[in-house]
Amino acid sequence: MSALLLLHGVDFVIQGVLTETGIISIPTLTAWTAVHWQTFVWGPWFVLGGIAFCVASWNYQRRASTWRAETT
C-alpha cells in the first residue's frame, strides 16, 4: 500500500512539474487549477501518506517479531 501511495503521489508531482514548466501543455484554464492542486496539495499528501504507511509497516514488523519472541 505504501508503494502505491508513493507512486501515485510522485506521479502527481512529476506531471505537475512538467506542466508548470511548459513541457506538457494543457488546453484550458480550468485544467491549470487542477494541476496546481495536484502538484502542491494532493501529490505531497499522497507521498506523505506513503511514507507514513511505510513507517507504520516497518514499526509493526519490528514489534511483531519482538512479541513473537516473547510469547515462545
C-alpha positions in Angstrom: 0.0 0.0 0.0 2.8 2.4 0.8 4.4 1.8 -2.6 1.2 2.6 -4.4 0.6 5.7 -2.4 4.2 6.9 -3.0 3.9 6.1 -6.7 0.6 7.9 -7.1 1.9 11.0 -5.2 5.2 11.1 -7.1 3.3 10.8 -10.4 1.1 13.7 -9.4 4.1 15.8 -8.6 6.1 14.9 -11.7 3.2 15.6 -14.0 2.5 18.9 -12.3 6.1 20.0 -12.5 6.2 19.1 -16.2 3.0 21.0 -16.8 4.2 24.0 -14.7 7.4 24.2 -16.7 5.6 24.0 -20.0 6.9 20.6 -21.2 3.4 19.2 -21.1 0.7 21.6 -22.3 -2.9 21.6 -21.3 -5.7 23.3 -23.3 -7.9 25.1 -20.8 -7.5 27.5 -17.9 -9.7 25.3 -15.6 -7.2 22.4 -16.1 -4.5 24.7 -14.7 -6.4 24.9 -11.4 -6.5 21.1 -11.2 -2.8 20.9 -12.0 -1.9 23.3 -9.2 -4.0 21.3 -6.7 -2.4 18.0 -7.8 1.1 19.4 -7.7 1.1 21.3 -4.5 -1.7 19.7 -2.4 -2.7 16.1 -3.4 0.7 14.9 -4.6 2.6 15.8 -1.5 -0.2 14.4 0.7 -0.1 11.0 -1.1 3.7 11.0 -0.7 3.4 11.7 3.0 0.8 9.0 3.3 3.0 6.5 1.6 5.9 7.4 3.9 3.6 7.1 6.9 2.3 3.7 5.8 5.9 2.5 5.2 7.0 3.6 8.7 3.9 2.1 10.3 4.5 -1.2 8.4 8.2 -1.3 9.4 7.3 -0.5 13.0 4.6 -3.2 13.1 7.0 -5.8 11.7 9.7 -4.9 14.2 7.4 -5.1 17.1 5.6 -8.2 15.9 8.9 -10.1 15.8 9.6 -9.0 19.4 6.2 -10.0 20.5 6.5 -13.5 18.9 9.9 -14.0 20.6 8.4 -13.1 24.0 5.5 -15.5 23.7 7.5 -18.5 22.7 
